[in-house]
Amino acid sequence: MNKLIQADGVVKDIKPANGKTYSLKELQEFVGGYIELVSLPDNLIMLVNEEGYNENLPPNNRVRLIFNKQIVGNAVVCPRDFLD
């Protein structure tokens, strides 16, 4: 599972540019800034914009419905081992 869950509710399948692991730069582009890791069950992680609340990003209601987590802005959900 490698998904970009946008704040507007759109969910997109994503892949690392190198086909193996995501670079920090890629992840920052997905979330629009510095990243913060949020642990999820089943060896998954969610990456969000660390400064999303300070930047007044919109709430991500899709993430709230799926994972019962209150976040703002875009989120990347992937297996823990997909990080570089």
Contacts in CASP RR format, 6 or more apart in sequence:
PFRMAT RR
TARGET T0000
AUTHOR 0000-0000-0000
METHOD contacts of the structure
MODEL  1
MNKLIQADGVVKDIKPANGKTYSLKELQEFVGGYIELVSLPDNLIMLVNE
EGYNENLPPNNRVRLIFNKQIVGNAVVCPRDFLD
1 44 0 8 1.000
1 77 0 8 1.000
1 78 0 8 1.000
1 79 0 8 1.000
2 13 0 8 1.000
2 14 0 8 1.000
2 15 0 8 1.000
2 16 0 8 1.000
2 76 0 8 1.000
2 77 0 8 1.000
2 78 0 8 1.000
2 79 0 8 1.000
2 82 0 8 1.000
3 11 0 8 1.000
3 12 0 8 1.000
3 13 0 8 1.000
3 14 0 8 1.000
3 76 0 8 1.000
3 77 0 8 1.000
3 78 0 8 1.000
4 11 0 8 1.000
4 12 0 8 1.000
4 14 0 8 1.000
4 30 0 8 1.000
4 74 0 8 1.000
4 75 0 8 1.000
4 76 0 8 1.000
5 11 0 8 1.000
5 60 0 8 1.000
5 62 0 8 1.000
5 63 0 8 1.000
5 66 0 8 1.000
5 74 0 8 1.000
5 75 0 8 1.000
5 76 0 8 1.000
5 77 0 8 1.000
6 12 0 8 1.000
6 60 0 8 1.000
6 62 0 8 1.000
6 73 0 8 1.000
6 74 0 8 1.000
7 57 0 8 1.000
7 58 0 8 1.000
7 59 0 8 1.000
7 60 0 8 1.000
7 72 0 8 1.000
7 73 0 8 1.000
7 74 0 8 1.000
8 58 0 8 1.000
9 60 0 8 1.000
9 61 0 8 1.000
9 62 0 8 1.000
11 62 0 8 1.000
14 30 0 8 1.000
14 76 0 8 1.000
16 22 0 8 1.000
16 23 0 8 1.000
16 26 0 8 1.000
16 82 0 8 1.000
17 23 0 8 1.000
17 26 0 8 1.000
20 82 0 8 1.000
21 81 0 8 1.000
21 82 0 8 1.000
21 83 0 8 1.000
21 84 0 8 1.000
22 76 0 8 1.000
22 78 0 8 1.000
22 82 0 8 1.000
22 83 0 8 1.000
22 84 0 8 1.000
23 84 0 8 1.000
24 35 0 8 1.000
24 84 0 8 1.000
27 35 0 8 1.000
27 47 0 8 1.000
27 76 0 8 1.000
28 34 0 8 1.000
28 35 0 8 1.000
30 47 0 8 1.000
30 74 0 8 1.000
30 76 0 8 1.000
31 47 0 8 1.000
31 48 0 8 1.000
31 49 0 8 1.000
31 73 0 8 1.000
31 74 0 8 1.000
31 75 0 8 1.000
31 76 0 8 1.000
32 49 0 8 1.000
32 74 0 8 1.000
33 49 0 8 1.000
33 50 0 8 1.000
33 51 0 8 1.000
34 49 0 8 1.000
34 50 0 8 1.000
34 51 0 8 1.000
35 47 0 8 1.000
35 48 0 8 1.000
35 49 0 8 1.000
35 50 0 8 1.000
36 47 0 8 1.000
36 48 0 8 1.000
36 49 0 8 1.000
36 50 0 8 1.000
37 45 0 8 1.000
37 46 0 8 1.000
37 47 0 8 1.000
38 45 0 8 1.000
38 46 0 8 1.000
38 47 0 8 1.000
38 48 0 8 1.000
38 69 0 8 1.000
38 71 0 8 1.000
38 75 0 8 1.000
39 45 0 8 1.000
39 46 0 8 1.000
40 46 0 8 1.000
40 67 0 8 1.000
40 69 0 8 1.000
40 77 0 8 1.000
43 79 0 8 1.000
43 80 0 8 1.000
43 81 0 8 1.000
44 77 0 8 1.000
44 78 0 8 1.000
44 79 0 8 1.000
44 80 0 8 1.000
45 77 0 8 1.000
45 78 0 8 1.000
45 79 0 8 1.000
45 80 0 8 1.000
45 83 0 8 1.000
46 63 0 8 1.000
46 67 0 8 1.000
46 69 0 8 1.000
46 71 0 8 1.000
46 75 0 8 1.000
46 76 0 8 1.000
46 77 0 8 1.000
47 75 0 8 1.000
47 76 0 8 1.000
47 78 0 8 1.000
48 60 0 8 1.000
48 71 0 8 1.000
48 72 0 8 1.000
48 73 0 8 1.000
48 74 0 8 1.000
48 75 0 8 1.000
48 76 0 8 1.000
49 55 0 8 1.000
49 57 0 8 1.000
49 72 0 8 1.000
49 73 0 8 1.000
49 74 0 8 1.000
52 72 0 8 1.000
52 73 0 8 1.000
53 72 0 8 1.000
56 72 0 8 1.000
57 72 0 8 1.000
57 73 0 8 1.000
58 72 0 8 1.000
58 73 0 8 1.000
59 70 0 8 1.000
59 71 0 8 1.000
59 72 0 8 1.000
59 73 0 8 1.000
60 71 0 8 1.000
60 72 0 8 1.000
60 73 0 8 1.000
60 74 0 8 1.000
60 75 0 8 1.000
63 69 0 8 1.000
63 71 0 8 1.000
63 75 0 8 1.000
64 70 0 8 1.000
64 71 0 8 1.000
67 77 0 8 1.000
END
